[in-house]
Amino acid sequence: MAGVAVIPFLVALPAQANADAATVVPVRITGDPAKRFNIVIVGDGYTAAEMPKFREHVDRHVNVLLTLEPFRTYRSYLNVYTVEVPSTESGVSCDPDLTSPRRNTPLGMGFWGGCSSSSVQRLLTVNSSALTRYADLVTGTNSGNRQLLAIGNSSTYGGAGGTYATASGGNALSALITPHELGHSLGGLDDEYDYYSRGVRGEPYSGSEPSSIHHSLLTTQQMRSQRAKWWRWLGEPSESGGTIDRYEGGLYSGTDVWRPSRHSMMKSLGYYFDQISRERMTQRISAKTSILQGGTPNSAPIGSDRVVWVETLHPAGHPLAVTWKLDGKQLSTNGSRSVDLRQQRISRGKHTLTATVVDPTPFVRDPAVRATLTKTRTWTVDTAIKTPPDTTPLDFTSSTPTDRPVGAQDVVYAETSKPVAVSWAVDGRPVPVQGNDRDFEVKRLNLTGSHTLTASIPGRTLTWKVDATEPVAKVELSKAVSKSNRPGRPPEYVFNGPFTMKLTSTDDTPGAGIMEFRVDGDGWYNYYGWPTDANAPFLFTAEGTNIDNLVYGKLGVPRLSPWDNVPPGYGRHTVDYRAVDPAGNVSAAGTFIVTLQRP
C-alpha cells in the first residue's frame, strides 16, 4: 500500500531566533530555499499583542501580489517567509507628520524618509542593517536568492524601493504598494509619475535618452527603425489598459519624456504591470534562482547503460521546454526530463549528450532576455564505463504545495530523488501523461467543481485538492434614479450625481479573494474599497475625487493627477467586475451599464 510522502521543507516549523525573540515563519514554501527565490517579509512596529494584525497584513499583501503577473505564473519559484519581531512600541516614526512621535522599533522605520524635512511624507524608510540582520535568520537565504520587504505598522500610505522594499501594512492601498516597490527593488523599474511632490507637476525632462527600459525620448517610428526600447510591443493592447504606444510624462517630469502605457503599476497603483515591465520582472524573478535545478552529475564521464535526467523549475502557468541532443542530433523525447541511453543504440566510444531547458513564456520577446531563461547541461558519455547501482532512496523531493488547493488553470508538479515514472490520477482515475511526467496541466481537463489529484511513485503518494469552482462576484450600487433589466442584456442604471460601487465575492474555499473592475474596457483595476477606508465602497464621480493630490474614481477616461486634461465622465459607460479566489480561479465577469447625467 502506498504511503503518504512528507517533504521536510514543506512542513518546516517556525524557528526561534535569538535576536530580540524574533520568529521565522514559513508562509508559502515551494522548495529548498537554496533553490528558490525567497521573499522575506519583516514587520516593524507591531507589538507582541499586534502580531495577529501583522499576519493579516501579510496575508493580504501576498494574496494580491500572487494575482499579478508575472508573480502569478512564477509563484512556484517563490518561497515566502516572515520574520516576526515584537516591538516595544506600536507604530513607526513620524506617522503621519514630522511632529508625530519618533518610535523605538526594531527596524527603525519612519515616514518622511526617516523623519527628514527635506523628504516627502510617503517615503517610508528602514534601517537596512537591522532589516538584513533579521532576514539572515531565514536559513538558506542570502542576498543572491532573496528579496527583502519591510512592512510597517501604519495605515498611512507609503513605501520605498531601492535595494530593499518597504510598505505600510494597513492602508487600503498597502497591498498594492508592495508590487510597485518590488518593481523598483527587484525589477530596477522607475516611477512613471509626472510629479515628485504631489500636487506639483514635474518640470520638463531635460536629460539625454533615459537608461530606463520604460522611458524614452524616441518617437514610435524611431523605436521601430532603431529596434529600441519597447518597439517589440508597440500597437498591442496593454495589460494595464489602452494600447502600448507613447504617453508623455514620467521619471518625475511632466513633459518631454514618454512611457509605454497610459497607466500601469509603476504609474498608478491598482493597474497591472504592462508588458514592458512584466518582461523585466520575469527576467529578474528567474535570475534569483535557476530553471535547471539539478540532475545526473556531469563532473565526470558517464556510462551509456543508464537513464540520464534533469530537474527543472516549474512555472504554475506552463511547463518549461526540455530538449535532448546526442552528438548534436535531437532525440525524440517529447519533453521528457530524462533519457534512457540504453534505448539509443549508441556506438562504442565517447559521445556528447546535452539537455537544454528553455522557458517558452510569451511574457518575453527580447532574445537577450530569452537567453537568460535558457540553461544547458552537457555530459560526456563513454560506453566503456559501467554504471554502478543507484542506491539513492526513492522519494518525492519537491512539489507544488499540498497544504492548499490548486486551481483549474494550474500546472502541478512533483520531483523525485531519482528518475522514475510519476503516475497521475484525478479522483482515483489514472490520467496518462506523455513525455514530461513531472508536470500535470490541470487546465487540459477542463474541470469544474472539487476534485482530488494524486501523484504516485512506488511506496509514495502526494495528494492535492483541486478547486475548479469559480468564485462568484457580486456588486452593490447606491440608489439610482432609474434601473432597467432587459433579457439577455446587462442591467442599466441612471444616476444624476456621484454613486458608489461595493464589490464582494463568495467562494467554496476559505481565504481572502481579490476583486477587480474595469470601465469601458480599460485595464483591470484592483478593488480595494476606497483610499481612505478599505471597508468603504468605491466612489465614482464625473471629475474624480482628489485625495492627497491624487485623483480616484473618475468615471470614463481616468484622471490620475489633478492636471490631467480628460473629458468629464458624464454619459453612458460599461463597468465589468470579477473575482479571483485564493486558488487563482477567475470568475466570469459581471457587467452593468451606467449613465451619469449632467447636472
Backbone torsions as a table, in degrees:
resi	resn	phi	psi	omega
1	MET	NA	134.4	-177.2
2	ALA	-69.0	139.7	176.3
3	GLY	-89.6	172.1	177.4
4	VAL	-96.3	122.2	-176.8
5	ALA	-77.2	136.9	174.5
6	VAL	-117.6	119.0	-178.8
7	ILE	-95.6	116.4	-168.9
8	PRO	-52.2	-45.3	-174.3
9	PHE	-74.2	-11.5	178.3
10	LEU	-81.4	-14.3	-178.1
11	VAL	-123.7	25.5	-179.5
12	ALA	-60.5	136.8	-179.3
13	LEU	-90.0	154.8	176.3
14	PRO	-53.8	133.0	-178.8
15	ALA	-101.0	123.7	178.5
16	GLN	-72.8	128.8	178.0
17	ALA	-106.4	156.6	-178.0
18	ASN	-80.6	-23.8	-174.6
19	ALA	-70.3	103.1	174.9
20	ASP	50.5	37.8	176.7
21	ALA	59.9	29.4	177.7
22	ALA	-69.7	147.8	-179.2
23	THR	-125.6	127.2	176.4
24	VAL	-88.6	126.3	-177.1
25	VAL	-123.5	116.2	172.9
26	PRO	-69.3	123.1	-177.7
27	VAL	-98.6	-48.2	-178.9
28	ARG	-146.6	106.0	-172.0
29	ILE	-117.4	128.0	-179.6
30	THR	-115.8	-7.4	-178.7
31	GLY	176.2	-179.2	177.2
32	ASP	-55.4	125.3	-177.8
33	PRO	-57.7	-26.2	177.9
34	ALA	-68.6	-16.2	-178.7
35	LYS	-115.6	14.0	-177.4
36	ARG	-130.4	165.2	168.2
37	PHE	-89.2	120.4	-171.8
38	ASN	-108.6	122.8	172.5
39	ILE	-97.3	118.8	-178.2
40	VAL	-110.4	117.8	-177.0
41	ILE	-107.4	123.4	179.7
42	VAL	-117.0	129.0	180.0
43	GLY	-90.6	151.6	178.8
44	ASP	-137.9	138.2	177.7
45	GLY	80.8	15.3	175.0
46	TYR	-102.4	118.8	176.0
47	THR	-71.6	170.9	178.9
48	ALA	-57.5	-38.2	-179.6
49	ALA	-71.1	-19.1	-177.7
50	GLU	-97.2	5.9	-180.0
51	MET	-60.6	-36.9	173.7
52	PRO	-58.1	-34.9	177.1
53	LYS	-65.9	-42.6	177.1
54	PHE	-59.8	-42.7	-179.6
55	ARG	-64.8	-37.5	176.1
56	GLU	-63.6	-42.7	178.7
57	HIS	-62.3	-44.8	179.8
58	VAL	-61.7	-44.0	-179.2
59	ASP	-57.5	-44.0	179.7
60	ARG	-66.0	-45.6	-179.1
61	HIS	-60.7	-45.6	-177.1
62	VAL	-68.7	-41.4	179.3
63	ASN	-60.2	-45.0	179.4
64	VAL	-65.7	-45.3	-178.4
65	LEU	-56.6	-42.5	-174.1
66	LEU	-80.9	-0.7	170.1
67	THR	-92.8	-9.7	-176.3
68	LEU	-98.9	133.6	174.1
69	GLU	-77.9	143.6	7.6
70	PRO	-92.4	5.6	-179.0
71	PHE	-62.0	-33.6	-179.4
72	ARG	-62.4	-49.4	-178.8
73	THR	-67.0	-36.4	-173.4
74	TYR	-103.6	22.9	179.8
75	ARG	-64.6	-23.1	177.5
76	SER	-75.7	-8.0	173.2
77	TYR	-84.8	-11.8	-167.2
78	LEU	-105.0	139.1	158.7
79	ASN	-107.6	141.3	175.8
80	VAL	-121.4	124.9	176.7
81	TYR	-123.6	152.0	166.4
82	THR	-117.5	153.8	170.0
83	VAL	-118.8	111.7	-179.0
84	GLU	-88.6	116.1	-176.9
85	VAL	-121.2	99.3	-179.4
86	PRO	-60.7	134.5	179.5
87	SER	-105.4	145.1	176.8
88	THR	-73.4	-27.0	177.6
89	GLU	-116.7	148.2	179.9
90	SER	-93.6	135.6	176.6
91	GLY	99.6	-177.7	178.6
92	VAL	-124.0	170.1	-173.2
93	SER	-75.9	150.8	174.5
94	CYS	53.1	45.5	-178.1
95	ASP	-118.0	109.9	7.8
96	PRO	-99.5	-4.3	-172.1
97	ASP	-121.0	165.1	176.6
98	LEU	-63.8	-22.6	178.6
99	THR	-86.9	-5.3	178.4
100	SER	-72.1	159.9	-175.3
101	PRO	-59.1	151.6	171.2
102	ARG	-97.9	116.6	-172.5
103	ARG	-89.2	148.2	174.2
104	ASN	-95.2	95.4	-175.2
105	THR	-125.5	157.8	-175.4
106	PRO	-58.7	-35.3	-177.4
107	LEU	-102.3	-3.6	177.8
108	GLY	59.9	35.6	-178.5
109	MET	-72.3	144.7	179.5
110	GLY	-157.0	144.3	173.4
111	PHE	-74.8	176.7	-178.2
112	TRP	58.2	39.0	178.4
113	GLY	60.3	35.2	-177.8
114	GLY	84.4	38.2	175.1
115	CYS	70.5	43.3	178.2
116	SER	-108.8	128.4	-179.2
117	SER	-68.1	-16.4	179.6
118	SER	-89.4	-0.2	-178.1
119	SER	-100.7	-166.3	176.9
120	VAL	-118.4	153.7	-174.0
121	GLN	-57.4	-43.1	-170.5
122	ARG	-70.4	-11.9	-177.4
123	LEU	-78.6	103.8	-176.8
124	LEU	-101.1	109.1	-174.5
125	THR	-105.0	169.1	-175.0
126	VAL	-142.1	152.4	172.9
127	ASN	-75.2	105.8	-172.0
128	SER	-65.0	-33.4	179.0
129	SER	-65.5	-42.6	178.6
130	ALA	-66.4	-41.6	179.1
131	LEU	-60.6	-44.9	179.7
132	THR	-64.1	-39.6	-178.5
133	ARG	-61.4	-42.3	178.8
134	TYR	-73.0	-38.2	179.2
135	ALA	-64.0	-31.9	179.6
136	ASP	-65.3	-12.2	176.4
137	LEU	-71.8	-15.7	179.4
138	VAL	-84.1	101.2	-175.2
139	THR	-58.9	135.9	176.4
140	GLY	92.8	-7.1	178.8
141	THR	-104.0	153.1	177.5
142	ASN	-154.4	179.0	-175.8
143	SER	-61.8	-22.6	-178.8
144	GLY	-83.3	-19.4	-176.1
145	ASN	-126.7	21.6	-178.7
146	ARG	-143.2	164.0	172.0
147	GLN	-129.9	130.5	-178.1
148	LEU	-98.5	138.7	177.2
149	LEU	-133.4	123.4	176.1
150	ALA	-103.0	126.3	178.8
151	ILE	-111.3	123.0	-178.5
152	GLY	-95.8	146.1	-180.0
153	ASN	-78.0	87.3	-177.1
154	SER	-157.2	150.1	173.7
155	SER	-102.8	6.8	177.3
156	THR	-83.8	140.1	178.7
157	TYR	-66.2	129.5	175.1
158	GLY	172.8	162.3	178.4
159	GLY	177.6	-175.3	178.7
160	ALA	-161.1	153.5	173.5
161	GLY	-105.2	-146.0	-175.2
162	GLY	99.4	-157.1	-179.7
163	THR	-58.9	-42.0	178.2
164	TYR	-117.1	154.5	179.8
165	ALA	-105.6	148.0	174.7
166	THR	-132.2	156.5	175.4
167	ALA	-158.7	148.6	171.4
168	SER	-75.6	151.9	-171.9
169	GLY	-89.7	-31.3	-166.5
170	GLY	-113.0	2.4	177.0
171	ASN	-71.5	151.7	179.6
172	ALA	-56.4	-31.0	-178.7
173	LEU	-96.3	2.6	-171.8
174	SER	-56.9	-43.3	-177.1
175	ALA	-65.5	-19.0	176.8
176	LEU	-90.5	-19.9	174.4
177	ILE	-64.5	-38.5	-176.6
178	THR	-57.5	-55.1	179.5
179	PRO	-63.0	-33.4	177.5
180	HIS	-62.5	-47.6	-178.4
181	GLU	-70.1	-31.8	173.7
182	LEU	-67.0	-28.7	172.8
183	GLY	-58.2	-38.9	175.4
184	HIS	-72.1	-57.9	-169.1
185	SER	-69.2	-42.9	-178.5
186	LEU	-89.4	-45.4	-172.9
187	GLY	-88.8	-13.5	-175.5
188	GLY	66.0	23.9	179.5
189	LEU	-82.0	157.1	-178.2
190	ASP	-105.7	159.6	173.6
191	ASP	-67.9	139.0	175.6
192	GLU	-99.3	16.0	179.3
193	TYR	-65.3	145.4	173.2
194	ASP	-100.7	27.2	177.1
195	TYR	-154.3	159.5	168.1
196	TYR	-109.3	-53.3	173.3
197	SER	-91.2	126.5	-178.3
198	ARG	-58.2	140.0	178.3
199	GLY	87.5	-4.9	-179.7
200	VAL	-125.3	109.2	-178.3
201	ARG	-64.4	138.3	-177.3
202	GLY	-65.4	153.6	176.7
203	GLU	-67.9	160.1	176.6
204	PRO	-58.3	144.8	177.9
205	TYR	-70.0	135.0	-175.6
206	SER	-126.6	7.5	-177.4
207	GLY	-90.9	-173.9	177.2
208	SER	-83.5	-175.8	-179.5
209	GLU	-53.5	122.2	-176.6
210	PRO	-65.3	147.9	174.1
211	SER	-74.9	-18.2	179.0
212	SER	-56.4	133.4	179.8
213	ILE	-70.1	-16.5	-176.4
214	HIS	-121.3	28.8	169.2
215	HIS	-140.4	145.8	-177.3
216	SER	-159.4	158.8	170.2
217	LEU	-100.2	-8.2	-175.3
218	LEU	-74.3	148.8	170.3
219	THR	-77.3	166.6	178.1
220	THR	-63.3	-34.9	178.1
221	GLN	-64.6	-42.2	178.8
222	GLN	-66.4	-37.6	177.9
223	MET	-60.2	-45.5	-178.7
224	ARG	-66.2	-45.3	-176.6
225	SER	-68.3	-33.8	180.0
226	GLN	-93.5	-3.9	-174.9
227	ARG	50.1	54.7	-173.9
228	ALA	-121.1	159.4	177.0
229	LYS	50.0	-124.6	-172.4
230	TRP	-98.8	34.3	-176.4
231	TRP	-60.0	-30.9	-177.6
232	ARG	-68.2	-19.2	-175.2
233	TRP	-108.5	-4.6	-175.0
234	LEU	-56.2	137.4	174.5
235	GLY	86.5	-6.2	-178.6
236	GLU	-91.8	153.8	175.1
237	PRO	-59.6	130.3	-179.8
238	SER	-77.2	140.2	175.8
239	GLU	-62.1	-20.0	179.8
240	SER	-100.8	8.8	178.0
241	GLY	108.0	148.6	-179.3
242	GLY	76.1	-151.6	-176.7
243	THR	-124.6	143.5	173.3
244	ILE	-67.5	117.8	-174.6
245	ASP	-152.7	-126.0	-175.8
246	ARG	-147.5	111.6	-175.4
247	TYR	-122.8	132.8	-171.5
248	GLU	-77.2	138.8	176.6
249	GLY	110.4	140.3	178.7
250	GLY	154.2	171.5	-178.6
251	LEU	54.7	32.0	179.4
252	TYR	71.1	10.3	177.8
253	SER	-107.2	141.4	-176.7
254	GLY	-79.9	-28.2	-176.4
255	THR	-144.4	170.6	170.5
256	ASP	70.0	17.0	168.6
257	VAL	-147.9	148.1	-170.6
258	TRP	-127.7	152.1	179.8
259	ARG	-122.1	167.9	-173.1
260	PRO	-79.2	-31.0	-172.8
261	SER	-126.5	153.1	179.5
262	ARG	-61.2	-41.3	176.7
263	HIS	-151.7	140.5	177.8
264	SER	-151.6	-178.4	-178.8
265	MET	-55.0	-33.0	-177.8
266	MET	-86.2	-2.5	177.0
267	LYS	-109.9	-46.4	-175.1
268	SER	-144.9	119.5	-179.8
269	LEU	-60.9	136.8	179.8
270	GLY	121.2	-32.4	177.7
271	TYR	-88.4	166.6	178.7
272	TYR	-76.1	166.9	162.7
273	PHE	-65.8	137.2	173.9
274	ASP	-79.2	178.9	-172.0
275	GLN	-63.1	-34.0	-177.7
276	ILE	-67.9	-47.0	178.8
277	SER	-69.5	-37.1	-179.3
278	ARG	-63.7	-39.2	178.1
279	GLU	-62.3	-44.5	178.9
280	ARG	-63.7	-42.9	-179.2
281	MET	-65.5	-37.0	175.8
282	THR	-60.3	-44.2	179.2
283	GLN	-62.4	-43.9	-175.4
284	ARG	-73.0	-37.2	176.3
285	ILE	-61.8	-46.2	-178.4
286	SER	-65.9	-31.4	-178.6
287	ALA	-70.7	-17.5	-179.9
288	LYS	-80.1	-5.3	177.2
289	THR	-145.6	-158.7	177.3
290	SER	-137.9	130.9	-179.6
291	ILE	-68.2	-20.8	174.4
292	LEU	-103.6	102.6	-169.7
293	GLN	-87.7	-27.3	-176.6
294	GLY	171.4	-161.3	-179.7
295	GLY	140.9	-158.4	179.1
296	THR	-60.6	126.4	179.4
297	PRO	-57.6	145.2	-178.9
298	ASN	-123.2	18.8	-178.0
299	SER	-76.6	-13.5	178.5
300	ALA	-144.6	158.8	178.1
301	PRO	-57.5	150.8	179.8
302	ILE	-121.5	162.3	178.9
303	GLY	-82.8	168.0	179.7
304	SER	-96.3	9.8	-177.2
305	ASP	-105.7	39.1	-171.9
306	ARG	-150.1	172.6	171.6
307	VAL	-99.1	130.0	177.0
308	VAL	-106.5	140.3	-174.7
309	TRP	-144.2	160.7	173.9
310	VAL	-129.2	151.2	174.0
311	GLU	-111.3	126.7	-178.4
312	THR	-114.9	171.2	166.1
313	LEU	-79.6	174.5	-172.4
314	HIS	-143.0	92.8	173.2
315	PRO	-55.5	146.3	-178.9
316	ALA	-76.5	-10.7	-176.8
317	GLY	-105.5	-17.8	-177.6
318	HIS	-165.3	153.2	174.9
319	PRO	-77.7	152.7	169.2
320	LEU	-74.9	157.0	179.2
321	ALA	-97.0	129.3	178.8
322	VAL	-123.0	126.6	176.0
323	THR	-125.4	150.8	-178.8
324	TRP	-121.9	140.3	174.9
325	LYS	-131.7	137.2	175.0
326	LEU	-116.4	115.2	-176.2
327	ASP	54.0	39.1	176.2
328	GLY	84.7	-6.0	-179.6
329	LYS	-101.2	127.1	-177.3
330	GLN	-70.0	135.7	178.9
331	LEU	-92.3	152.3	178.2
332	SER	-88.3	96.3	-176.3
333	THR	-122.8	-4.4	175.8
334	ASN	55.0	38.4	176.2
335	GLY	80.4	6.9	-178.3
336	SER	-61.1	147.2	176.8
337	ARG	-83.9	3.0	179.5
338	SER	-143.6	160.1	176.4
339	VAL	-139.7	132.0	179.5
340	ASP	-91.6	106.0	-176.9
341	LEU	-65.7	-21.7	-179.9
342	ARG	-66.0	-19.6	-178.7
343	GLN	-97.6	6.8	-173.4
344	GLN	-100.9	0.4	179.1
345	ARG	49.7	55.7	-176.7
346	ILE	-79.3	130.2	177.8
347	SER	-72.5	160.0	-178.5
348	ARG	-62.5	147.5	178.5
349	GLY	119.3	-159.4	-177.8
350	LYS	-107.2	143.1	-177.6
351	HIS	-139.2	166.6	179.4
352	THR	-117.2	124.4	177.7
353	LEU	-113.3	133.2	-178.7
354	THR	-131.7	133.8	171.4
355	ALA	-111.3	132.2	178.0
356	THR	-119.7	128.4	179.0
357	VAL	-113.4	127.0	-178.5
358	VAL	-130.7	139.0	170.4
359	ASP	-90.1	111.4	-176.6
360	PRO	-85.6	18.2	-173.5
361	THR	-51.7	135.8	174.8
362	PRO	-73.3	-4.5	177.5
363	PHE	-69.0	-15.5	-174.3
364	VAL	-118.0	130.4	175.3
365	ARG	-122.9	-21.7	-179.4
366	ASP	-73.7	119.7	-179.8
367	PRO	-57.3	-33.3	179.4
368	ALA	-66.0	-36.6	176.7
369	VAL	-72.4	-40.8	178.4
370	ARG	-58.3	-36.5	180.0
371	ALA	-62.9	-31.6	177.9
372	THR	-74.5	-15.6	178.2
373	LEU	-101.0	23.5	-179.7
374	THR	-127.4	128.5	179.2
375	LYS	-133.4	147.2	178.6
376	THR	-129.7	154.8	171.5
377	ARG	-136.6	134.2	-175.0
378	THR	-123.0	138.1	177.3
379	TRP	-122.7	147.6	167.0
380	THR	-93.9	121.3	-179.5
381	VAL	-101.0	121.6	-179.3
382	ASP	-118.7	114.6	-176.1
383	THR	-67.3	-13.6	179.4
384	ALA	-80.1	-12.2	-177.7
385	ILE	-88.4	133.4	175.7
386	LYS	-101.9	126.0	-176.5
387	THR	-80.6	127.4	177.6
388	PRO	-70.8	159.8	178.8
389	PRO	-59.3	142.5	177.8
390	ASP	-87.3	110.8	-177.8
391	THR	-97.5	9.2	179.2
392	THR	-62.0	127.3	177.0
393	PRO	-59.9	136.5	-179.2
394	LEU	-81.7	127.3	178.2
395	ASP	-163.0	165.8	168.2
396	PHE	-77.4	139.4	-179.7
397	THR	-109.8	-27.8	175.7
398	SER	-159.8	160.3	-178.9
399	SER	-166.6	168.5	165.3
400	THR	-56.1	133.9	-178.6
401	PRO	-51.6	135.1	-178.8
402	THR	-95.3	-2.2	-174.7
403	ASP	-91.4	8.6	178.1
404	ARG	-150.3	154.1	-179.2
405	PRO	-64.1	151.6	170.5
406	VAL	-102.5	156.4	-175.0
407	GLY	-93.1	171.1	-176.2
408	ALA	-69.2	-18.2	-178.7
409	GLN	-106.6	7.4	-172.2
410	ASP	-80.3	155.2	163.7
411	VAL	-103.2	117.5	-179.5
412	VAL	-99.6	141.2	-177.0
413	TYR	-131.8	159.8	174.1
414	ALA	-147.3	126.5	177.1
415	GLU	-108.0	151.0	-177.6
416	THR	-122.3	166.5	-176.6
417	SER	-74.5	-18.2	176.6
418	LYS	-157.1	165.2	-174.7
419	PRO	-67.3	116.6	177.5
420	VAL	-154.6	150.0	-178.3
421	ALA	-67.7	135.7	173.9
422	VAL	-103.5	126.7	179.5
423	SER	-101.9	136.0	-177.9
424	TRP	-114.7	146.1	177.2
425	ALA	-145.8	146.0	175.3
426	VAL	-117.9	121.9	-177.7
427	ASP	53.1	37.4	177.2
428	GLY	84.7	-6.6	-179.3
429	ARG	-97.4	121.8	-179.6
430	PRO	-59.5	140.3	176.1
431	VAL	-120.7	111.8	-178.8
432	PRO	-62.2	140.1	176.0
433	VAL	-127.8	120.7	-177.7
434	GLN	-92.6	137.6	174.8
435	GLY	74.7	-98.6	-177.0
436	ASN	-79.6	101.0	-179.9
437	ASP	-98.2	9.2	175.8
438	ARG	-85.5	-22.8	-179.4
439	ASP	-113.5	141.7	175.6
440	PHE	-126.9	115.4	-177.7
441	GLU	-88.2	97.4	-177.8
442	VAL	-59.3	-35.9	-173.9
443	LYS	-62.3	-22.1	-179.9
444	ARG	-68.8	-17.4	-176.8
445	LEU	-90.9	-11.1	-179.4
446	ASN	51.8	48.5	-176.8
447	LEU	-75.3	152.8	167.8
448	THR	-133.0	156.3	179.1
449	GLY	82.3	-157.2	-176.8
450	SER	-111.6	137.5	-176.5
451	HIS	-143.0	168.2	176.5
452	THR	-116.7	126.6	178.5
453	LEU	-112.2	134.8	178.1
454	THR	-129.4	147.4	170.9
455	ALA	-122.2	130.0	-174.1
456	SER	-131.5	143.0	167.2
457	ILE	-130.4	165.9	-178.4
458	PRO	-52.2	118.2	176.6
459	GLY	84.6	-1.6	-177.1
460	ARG	-141.9	144.9	176.7
461	THR	-143.4	136.6	171.2
462	LEU	-108.1	144.2	-176.5
463	THR	-131.6	134.7	175.4
464	TRP	-126.2	148.8	165.9
465	LYS	-88.4	130.1	174.9
466	VAL	-98.8	116.0	175.6
467	ASP	-96.3	98.9	-180.0
468	ALA	-107.9	22.9	177.5
469	THR	-99.9	121.8	178.7
470	GLU	-67.7	144.4	171.0
471	PRO	-68.4	165.9	178.6
472	VAL	-114.2	120.8	179.4
473	ALA	-92.0	138.6	-179.9
474	LYS	-128.6	145.4	179.9
475	VAL	-125.1	143.0	175.6
476	GLU	-132.9	120.1	-179.7
477	LEU	-105.0	155.9	173.3
478	SER	-68.0	170.2	-173.4
479	LYS	-64.4	127.3	-179.1
480	ALA	-95.4	160.5	173.9
481	VAL	-65.4	-39.2	177.6
482	SER	-153.8	159.5	179.7
483	LYS	-143.7	141.4	176.9
484	SER	-135.6	141.5	176.8
485	ASN	-125.7	113.9	177.1
486	ARG	-112.8	139.0	-177.4
487	PRO	-53.4	131.4	177.8
488	GLY	75.9	6.0	-179.8
489	ARG	-123.8	152.0	175.4
490	PRO	-64.4	150.5	175.8
491	PRO	-63.1	148.0	179.8
492	GLU	-121.2	139.6	-177.9
493	TYR	-127.6	146.8	175.2
494	VAL	-121.1	129.4	178.0
495	PHE	-123.9	146.3	177.1
496	ASN	-107.4	15.4	179.1
497	GLY	-173.5	-171.8	180.0
498	PRO	-53.0	146.8	177.6
499	PHE	-140.3	159.5	-177.9
500	THR	-113.5	155.3	177.8
501	MET	-133.1	124.2	175.5
502	LYS	-114.3	125.9	179.3
503	LEU	-109.5	135.6	175.5
504	THR	-138.5	168.6	178.2
505	SER	-145.0	156.4	172.3
506	THR	-126.1	151.0	-177.8
507	ASP	-156.1	160.8	-178.8
508	ASP	-87.6	-3.2	179.6
509	THR	-115.2	131.7	178.8
510	PRO	-62.6	154.2	178.2
511	GLY	127.2	162.3	-177.9
512	ALA	-79.1	123.3	176.2
513	GLY	-90.0	165.3	179.8
514	ILE	-115.7	135.8	177.7
515	MET	-109.7	145.7	178.2
516	GLU	-139.1	154.9	174.0
517	PHE	-147.0	163.9	174.2
518	ARG	-146.7	154.9	-177.4
519	VAL	-118.5	126.3	177.0
520	ASP	54.9	39.2	175.6
521	GLY	74.3	9.5	178.3
522	ASP	-70.8	-171.6	-177.3
523	GLY	-67.2	147.9	175.0
524	TRP	-63.9	138.3	-172.5
525	TYR	-127.9	132.3	-178.0
526	ASN	-66.5	129.8	176.5
527	TYR	-88.3	114.4	-177.0
528	TYR	-117.9	12.9	-172.3
529	GLY	90.2	-117.7	177.6
530	TRP	-136.8	146.5	-173.5
531	PRO	-52.1	-31.7	-178.1
532	THR	-94.0	-6.9	-177.6
533	ASP	-162.0	109.7	-177.7
534	ALA	-63.4	-20.2	-178.9
535	ASN	-92.3	-6.7	-179.8
536	ALA	-85.5	152.5	176.8
537	PRO	-72.7	163.9	178.9
538	PHE	-79.1	135.6	-175.7
539	LEU	-105.7	121.5	174.9
540	PHE	-100.6	134.0	173.5
541	THR	-137.6	170.1	-178.3
542	ALA	-70.1	-32.7	-176.2
543	GLU	-111.7	-12.4	-176.2
544	GLY	92.2	163.9	-179.2
545	THR	-111.6	126.0	-180.0
546	ASN	-83.5	118.1	176.8
547	ILE	-126.8	113.2	-178.0
548	ASP	53.1	39.6	175.6
549	ASN	65.8	24.5	162.9
550	LEU	-122.7	153.1	-172.3
551	VAL	-111.2	131.9	-178.6
552	TYR	-126.8	147.7	170.7
553	GLY	77.2	19.9	176.5
554	LYS	-72.6	118.9	180.0
555	LEU	-73.5	143.4	-178.6
556	GLY	85.0	-139.3	178.0
557	VAL	-64.0	124.4	-174.4
558	PRO	-64.3	146.8	165.9
559	ARG	-112.0	118.6	-176.9
560	LEU	-98.6	-37.9	176.2
561	SER	-117.0	154.3	-175.4
562	PRO	-58.0	-27.3	-176.0
563	TRP	-90.6	-0.9	179.2
564	ASP	-61.0	126.3	-177.6
565	ASN	-94.0	89.4	-179.6
566	VAL	-129.6	154.1	-177.8
567	PRO	-68.1	149.6	176.2
568	PRO	-58.3	157.5	-173.6
569	GLY	-87.7	22.6	177.7
570	TYR	-70.1	156.4	178.1
571	GLY	107.6	-162.8	-171.9
572	ARG	-98.3	132.9	-177.3
573	HIS	-139.7	152.4	177.3
574	THR	-109.3	128.8	179.4
575	VAL	-118.4	123.8	174.5
576	ASP	-105.2	151.0	178.4
577	TYR	-147.5	152.2	-179.0
578	ARG	-157.7	170.0	-178.7
579	ALA	-125.7	150.1	173.9
580	VAL	-123.7	123.8	-177.1
581	ASP	-90.6	172.5	-176.6
582	PRO	-60.9	-22.1	177.8
583	ALA	-85.0	-3.0	179.3
584	GLY	92.4	2.2	176.9
585	ASN	-70.9	136.5	-179.2
586	VAL	-109.3	128.4	-178.5
587	SER	-71.5	159.6	168.2
588	ALA	-62.8	142.8	-177.0
589	ALA	-74.2	134.0	167.7
590	GLY	-89.1	158.2	-176.2
591	THR	-141.5	140.7	166.8
592	PHE	-138.9	157.4	-179.9
593	ILE	-114.3	135.0	-177.6
594	VAL	-128.9	139.3	173.2
595	THR	-117.1	121.9	177.7
596	LEU	-102.3	114.3	-176.7
597	GLN	-80.7	148.0	173.8
598	ARG	-70.8	150.8	178.9
599	PRO	-59.7	NA	NA
